[in-house]
Amino acid sequence: MEKTLTQGRAMPHTIHLAITEHGAWRVLAVAAMTLLRTVFAPVEADPTERLSEHLRRDIGLPPRGSPLPEAPMLPVRW
């Protein structure tokens, strides 16, 4: 369901409004923390590692520990 404005205009969200409301140092600190949080985010484990060999085969995954399949070389056509 959408909310419709009956009066006035919606205020756009800009960096200038954020700086005016919260201050330049706070906006800069939050921006820096957001950038660092994405750079140093923990690496999530592969969810397919918890699957049994039977389920891996059912969804088309190779067995654990097998080498990755190589793509066949297509003949060069001149």
N, C-alpha and C positions, 0 to 999 in steps of 0.2 A: 504494500500500500504506500502511496506517495503522499507526502505532505505538501499541500499547495499554499503558497503565500497569498493572502488576500489583500494585504496592504504593504506598502514600502518595497524596498529592494533588498535582496540578499547581499550581505557584505562579502566581498571576495577575501579569501585568506591569502595574505601576502607576507613576505618577510618583514616589510615595513610595519605592518600592524603588530606582528609578534614582538618586534624590537620596541615599539612604542608601549606595548602593554607590559612586557616582562623585563625589558632592559637588554642592552647589547651583550653584556657579559654572560647573562644567563642563557640567551639564545645561542651564543657562540659555544658555551660549555655543553649544552644539550646536543648541538650539532656535532661537536667533536666526539662526545661519548657515543653517539649513534654510529658514527663512522668507525670508531674503534671497536665497538661491539660487533659489527658485521665482519670486520677483518679477523678478529680473534674468536669468532664463534666456534663452539666445540663441534667436532666432526661427528656426525651421527653414524651409528653402525648400519651396515647393510641389512635391511629387514629380511632379505632372502636367506641369510645365514642361519636363521632359526628354523627354516623349513626342513622337513625330513627329505630323504632322497626320493621317496615315493611322490611327495607333493612337487618337488623340483621337476621330476620327469613329467608329471601331469601338466604342468604349465609351460613346458618346453625349455627348461633350464638344463644346462649340462650338469653331470654329477660333480660334487665338491672335489676339488683337487685335480680335475681333468684340465688339460691345456685348452686354451681358447681356440675355437675352430677358426681356421684361416679361410679367407675368402678365395675362391678359385680364381686363378689368373685367366682372364679372357684372352683369346688369341688376338694378335694385332692384325687388324684388317686395313689394308692400304687402299 
